[in-house]
């Protein structure tokens, strides 16, 4: 476990990039993300006119449609200072790893996107970088298992920080998930274009989750959460799949001061 926070100076405020899925389908994830960041003493800025990072269009092969959406993202977020925090490894990977490909014919835009990407962190990655994984002293009497989302571990290289945050929650019994690093079958448009293969991958993941006997499955990406929760509901399972921010927020024993500023 990371006992000592990074030597990098801790920021006083961050900007939240909520993502489309959180904004439209899972606002509780955004609220929990804010609650945890406030617990860490941060003030949160929120750009009210933020939209998509263009990942759905890009992953589906619609580059010309993705381009103006991604360009607008860069134009919007290059105006803010300090870290940008996003509760999604896949959206973070899109900005940091794939904008340079999308903008390859416009070198200036590649550089501008890189400057934004250098300040953009996935939620648990940000906590690990600036505060250390023992910074959240929560308590929660429950059982859980953790799914390692593909973009988080493969595209961003963030493996241990989420688990270390969860292991630091007093009273939360974590059971290892067999083949935790294997895909849940979502993959964005993949689950729509290849539903049979997606379902087969999902069923193996659900079998492994249920085999742990845990009350909760935890992941760090909303798409994965909806994929697994939908499958469990169709099975009639009582296991709940939640975002790691929701578990951490639930575990916090004190209420943080509100510090949201919209712009």
C-alpha positions, 0 to 999 in steps of 0.5 A: 500500500502507498503509505506516503503521498507523492512529493508533488504539491497538492492542488487546492482545487480541481476541475471535474469532467463528469463524462456523458454516462455519469451525467445522463445515467449515473449522476450519483457517481458524480456526486460521490466523486465530488464528496470524496474530493471535498473530503480531501480538502479540494474545491471543485470547479465544474464547467457547465457546458462540458459535453462528450470527449468523442470516445463513442464516435471515435471507437465506432469509426466515425472520425469526422464526427468525433473530430469537432466534439474532441476539438471542443473538449480541448478548447473548453478544458484548456481554459482551466488551470490545475488537474482535471479529474474524471471518474472514468478510465476509458474517457481519460484514455481517450483524451490522453492516448487517442486524441493525438491520433484523431488530430494527427493532421493538425500538429498544433491541436495535437500539442494543445490536446497533449497539454490538456491530457497531461493534467487529466487524471482518472479519479483513483489515479489522481488520489494516488498521485497527490494524496496517497492511498491511505488518505481516505480513512473511511469505515464500511461494514460490507463485503465486496469484490473488484473488477479491473476495467480494461482501459484503466489497467491497459491504457492508463497503467493504473492497477493497484491504486483502486484496490489499495483505496478499498483495502484501506476502508476499515470493515470492508471485506474484499474478496479477490475476483478470479480473472479480475483483469479480464474484460466484462464484455462491454467495450462500448460499441462492441457490446452492441455490434457483437452482442453474442460474444459480449454476452459470453464474456459477460457471463464468465465475469458474472459467474466469477463475481457471484462465486465470491459471495460478496454483496458488491461488485466494484468497478471504476468505469460506468460502462462496465458497471452498467454491463455487469449490473444489467447481467446480474439483474437478468439473473435475478442476483442481489449483487450490486455493482457500484462505482468505487467513488460511491463506495469510498463516499459511503465509507467517509465518516465525516462530511466535507465542506462544499466548494463547487464553483460552476463556470 
